[in-house]
């Protein structure tokens, strides 16, 4: 169902570090198996894939509904549906979003596990410590928030419209993220920029850039999956919605 793909904008900050990498590449250190190392990788995954980022709040749901309206023009069936029953697409989003969010919360630990494995394989324990310190800091959190606020999923929308199967790629997501750079950087203070410069000098942001595509691919795959009972609950909710709309028309 196409509604699942409209949440793609919520994953933007998963690869936001790729926007700021400007130094030469460095050699990836071989990770040494360690329970502590794995635990730290999981903590980093939780910061970069938090519930606030992946699921958002009521405001992000409203943004998603608007996103759906934008996509209507590319699907003849949706165009006809919304023409025959004005407002139905927004109503679908209103009913579907709580269900999608509910199951995203249930499945979020799985996303964290997959992303943490990626971080574990690409960064040493000490490097993950440094990434956690940055992304959990006021500057790191500010960068994530600004990126999300400035995000306009134009490339994602264009790809969805032309794909024929409502699929999008990691490159479209990354394209939209890169377009947030001017607005995000303009809002950074001198102190913020100094903190970012320290991380850039370490080479870690370059390394984050190298795995940005894989990071987004993991997120997109996860978003396209469902939990047991999710499809059935969604089908019941949609059926009830259309029944209510039909009853109103009769009255």
C-alpha positions as CSV (number, residue, x, y, z in Angstrom):
1,X,0.0,0.0,0.0
2,X,1.4,3.4,-1.0
3,X,0.8,4.9,2.4
4,X,3.9,3.0,3.8
5,X,6.2,4.9,1.5
6,X,5.0,8.3,2.5
7,X,6.8,8.0,5.8
8,X,10.2,7.9,4.0
9,X,10.7,11.6,4.8
10,X,10.9,10.7,8.5
11,X,14.2,8.7,8.0
12,X,16.1,11.6,6.6
13,X,18.5,12.1,9.4
14,X,19.7,8.5,9.2
15,X,22.3,9.7,6.7
16,X,22.6,13.4,7.6
17,X,26.3,13.0,8.4
18,X,27.0,12.5,4.7
19,X,26.0,16.1,4.1
20,X,29.0,17.4,6.0
21,X,31.9,15.1,5.1
22,X,34.5,17.1,3.3
23,X,37.9,15.6,4.2
24,X,39.9,12.9,2.5
25,X,38.9,9.3,3.1
26,X,40.6,7.2,5.8
27,X,41.1,3.5,6.3
28,X,38.4,1.7,8.2
29,X,39.7,-0.1,11.2
30,X,38.9,-3.7,11.7
31,X,36.3,-4.1,14.5
32,X,37.3,-6.4,17.4
33,X,34.4,-8.5,18.7
34,X,33.3,-7.1,22.0
35,X,30.0,-7.0,23.9
36,X,30.8,-3.4,25.0
37,X,31.6,-2.5,21.4
38,X,28.3,-3.9,20.2
39,X,26.4,-2.2,23.0
40,X,27.9,1.1,22.0
41,X,27.0,0.5,18.4
42,X,23.5,-0.1,19.4
43,X,23.4,3.1,21.5
44,X,24.6,5.1,18.4
45,X,21.9,3.4,16.3
46,X,19.3,4.5,18.9
47,X,20.4,8.1,18.7
48,X,20.4,8.3,14.9
49,X,17.2,6.2,14.6
50,X,15.3,7.5,17.5
51,X,11.5,7.3,17.8
52,X,11.4,11.1,17.3
53,X,13.2,10.8,14.0
54,X,11.6,7.7,12.6
55,X,8.0,8.3,13.8
56,X,7.9,11.9,14.7
57,X,4.8,13.6,16.2
58,X,1.4,14.9,15.1
59,X,3.2,17.6,13.0
60,X,5.1,15.1,11.0
61,X,1.9,13.1,10.4
62,X,0.3,16.3,9.0
63,X,3.4,16.6,6.8
64,X,2.9,13.1,5.6
65,X,-0.7,13.7,4.7
66,X,0.4,16.7,2.6
67,X,3.0,14.5,1.0
68,X,0.2,12.1,0.0
69,X,-1.8,14.9,-1.5
70,X,1.2,15.8,-3.6
71,X,1.4,12.2,-4.9
72,X,-2.2,12.0,-5.9
73,X,-1.6,13.7,-9.2
74,X,0.6,10.8,-10.4
75,X,-1.8,8.0,-9.7
76,X,-5.0,8.0,-11.9
77,X,-6.9,5.8,-9.4
78,X,-6.2,8.1,-6.6
79,X,-7.1,11.1,-8.7
80,X,-10.4,9.5,-9.5
81,X,-10.9,8.5,-5.9
82,X,-10.3,11.9,-4.5
83,X,-12.4,13.5,-7.2
84,X,-15.4,11.3,-6.4
85,X,-14.9,11.6,-2.7
86,X,-13.1,14.8,-1.9
87,X,-10.8,14.6,1.1
88,X,-10.7,10.8,1.1
89,X,-6.9,10.6,0.7
90,X,-6.3,12.8,3.7
91,X,-8.8,10.7,5.6
92,X,-6.9,7.6,4.7
93,X,-3.7,9.1,6.0
94,X,-5.4,10.2,9.2
95,X,-6.7,6.7,9.9
96,X,-3.6,4.9,8.7
97,X,-0.9,6.9,10.5
98,X,-1.7,5.7,14.0
99,X,-1.5,2.1,12.8
100,X,1.8,2.6,11.0
101,X,3.3,4.5,14.0
102,X,2.1,1.7,16.3
103,X,3.9,-1.0,14.4
104,X,6.9,1.2,13.7
105,X,7.3,1.4,17.5
106,X,7.0,-2.4,17.8
107,X,9.6,-3.0,15.1
108,X,12.0,-0.1,16.0
109,X,14.4,-2.4,17.9
110,X,14.9,-4.4,14.8
111,X,15.9,-1.3,12.9
112,X,18.3,-0.4,15.7
113,X,19.8,-3.9,15.5
114,X,20.4,-3.7,11.8
115,X,21.9,-0.2,11.9
116,X,24.1,-1.1,14.9
117,X,25.6,-4.0,13.0
118,X,26.6,-1.6,10.3
119,X,28.2,0.8,12.7
120,X,29.9,-2.1,14.5
121,X,31.5,-3.3,11.3
122,X,32.7,0.1,10.2
123,X,33.8,1.8,13.4
124,X,36.0,0.9,16.3
125,X,34.7,1.2,19.9
126,X,36.6,4.4,20.4
127,X,35.3,5.9,17.2
128,X,31.7,5.0,18.1
129,X,32.3,6.7,21.5
130,X,33.2,9.9,19.6
131,X,30.2,9.7,17.3
132,X,27.9,9.2,20.3
133,X,29.4,12.2,22.0
134,X,28.8,14.3,19.0
135,X,25.3,13.2,18.0
136,X,24.1,13.3,21.6
137,X,25.5,16.8,22.1
138,X,23.5,20.0,21.7
139,X,25.2,20.6,18.4
140,X,24.6,17.1,17.1
141,X,20.9,17.2,18.1
142,X,20.6,20.7,16.6
143,X,22.0,19.4,13.3
144,X,19.5,16.5,13.3
145,X,16.5,18.8,14.1
146,X,17.5,21.4,11.5
147,X,17.9,18.8,8.9
148,X,14.5,17.4,9.6
149,X,12.9,20.9,9.6
150,X,14.5,21.9,6.4
151,X,13.8,18.6,4.6
152,X,11.6,18.8,1.5
153,X,11.2,15.4,-0.1
154,X,11.1,16.7,-3.7
155,X,13.5,14.0,-5.1
156,X,11.6,11.3,-3.3
157,X,8.3,12.5,-4.6
158,X,9.5,12.7,-8.2
159,X,10.9,9.1,-8.0
160,X,7.7,7.8,-6.4
161,X,5.7,9.4,-9.2
162,X,7.8,7.9,-11.9
163,X,8.6,4.5,-10.4
164,X,5.3,2.8,-11.2
165,X,5.4,0.8,-8.0
166,X,5.6,3.5,-5.3
167,X,9.3,2.6,-4.6
168,X,12.0,5.1,-3.8
169,X,15.8,4.7,-3.6
170,X,18.4,5.7,-1.0
171,X,19.9,8.1,-3.5
172,X,16.6,10.1,-3.7
173,X,16.5,10.4,0.1
174,X,20.2,11.5,0.2
175,X,19.6,14.0,-2.6
176,X,16.8,15.6,-0.5
177,X,19.1,15.6,2.6
178,X,21.9,17.3,0.7
179,X,19.6,20.1,-0.3
180,X,19.0,20.9,3.4
181,X,22.7,21.8,3.9
182,X,22.5,25.6,3.2
183,X,19.6,26.2,5.6
184,X,21.0,23.9,8.3
185,X,24.5,25.4,8.1
186,X,23.2,29.0,8.2
187,X,21.5,28.3,11.5
188,X,24.7,26.9,13.1
189,X,26.5,29.2,15.6
190,X,30.3,29.6,15.6
191,X,30.5,27.2,18.6
192,X,28.4,24.6,16.6
193,X,30.7,24.9,13.6
194,X,33.8,24.4,15.8
195,X,32.3,21.2,17.2
196,X,31.5,20.0,13.7
197,X,35.0,20.9,12.5
198,X,36.6,18.7,15.2
199,X,34.6,15.7,14.0
200,X,35.4,16.4,10.4
201,X,39.1,16.6,11.2
202,X,38.9,13.1,12.7
203,X,37.8,11.7,9.4
204,X,34.7,10.1,10.9
205,X,32.2,12.1,8.9
206,X,33.9,10.9,5.7
207,X,33.4,7.4,7.0
208,X,29.8,8.1,7.7
209,X,29.4,9.3,4.2
210,X,30.8,6.1,2.9
211,X,28.0,4.1,4.6
212,X,25.2,6.6,4.0
213,X,23.8,4.6,1.1
214,X,23.8,1.4,3.0
215,X,22.2,3.2,6.0
216,X,19.3,4.4,3.9
217,X,18.9,1.0,2.2
218,X,18.6,-0.7,5.6
219,X,15.9,1.9,6.6
220,X,14.0,1.6,3.4
221,X,13.9,-2.2,3.6
222,X,12.8,-2.0,7.2
223,X,10.0,0.4,6.3
224,X,8.7,-1.9,3.6
225,X,8.3,-4.7,6.1
226,X,5.3,-5.4,8.3
227,X,4.8,-7.0,11.7
228,X,2.3,-9.9,12.3
229,X,-1.2,-8.5,12.4
230,X,-0.3,-5.2,10.8
231,X,-1.8,-5.8,7.4
232,X,-4.9,-7.2,8.9
233,X,-5.4,-4.2,11.2
234,X,-4.8,-1.8,8.3
235,X,-7.3,-3.6,6.1
236,X,-9.9,-3.5,8.8
237,X,-9.3,0.2,9.4
238,X,-9.6,1.0,5.7
239,X,-12.7,-1.1,5.4
240,X,-14.3,0.7,8.3
241,X,-13.3,4.1,6.9
242,X,-15.0,3.4,3.5
243,X,-18.1,2.0,5.2
244,X,-18.4,5.2,7.3
245,X,-18.0,7.4,4.2
246,X,-20.6,5.3,2.3
247,X,-23.1,5.7,5.2
248,X,-22.7,9.4,5.2
249,X,-23.4,9.6,1.4
250,X,-26.6,7.5,1.9
251,X,-27.7,9.9,4.6
